[in-house]
């Protein structure tokens, strides 16, 4: 079991972060925590240093903060990412989110920041973790224009574009939204198993409500197995192996 996308730096874990990580260690092989705002970077790196071989980090600026970090304001952060490249397994989450960004200028700012993340990922030789909401076509267009190869579409919901995603050899990570979303269930059913990863997006998207933790990745795997009419062990082995390969994690001990 690997949680390929969570947010351990969130204040939701302020009181018991270390004990949450300890309980994850007992059940999971690894977790990839995603720093989505530069202000969370120091804590993210601290967690990676404290838990070598277990907590890995993907770092970027979420499209929601694109205007806040337009132009040179992201350069400083990108400099930090260059300095800390050995502590990163991926760049992101980056991408496009048009849900709140309705005006063209805001969307252009997102596209610009997205393209700069793509350039950084190429420079650092790291894969991309993509957040894409209400902007599927634009997001895939940019990834194709930039000839991106190592791509993980986190929580992807564009079932109608799955052929294009798989054709490019891009990966998709599913979380507990498969418990209630029909289109995500269809993705769980139709995505080639070799391109599928599992995640929780903790502390959000708890299957029971309240705070989520990476431990619920087990529920995701159980649900995906049920949808695909496959053995839980097989889905676990495949998604774990896919995550190890995608993020170039150290081999299993
Ligand atoms: Zn996220």
Boltz pocket constraint, residues with backbone or C-beta under 6 A from the ligand:
constraints:
  - pocket:
      binder: B
      contacts: [[A, 5], [A, 6], [A, 7], [A, 34], [A, 93], [A, 201]]
      max_distance: 6.0
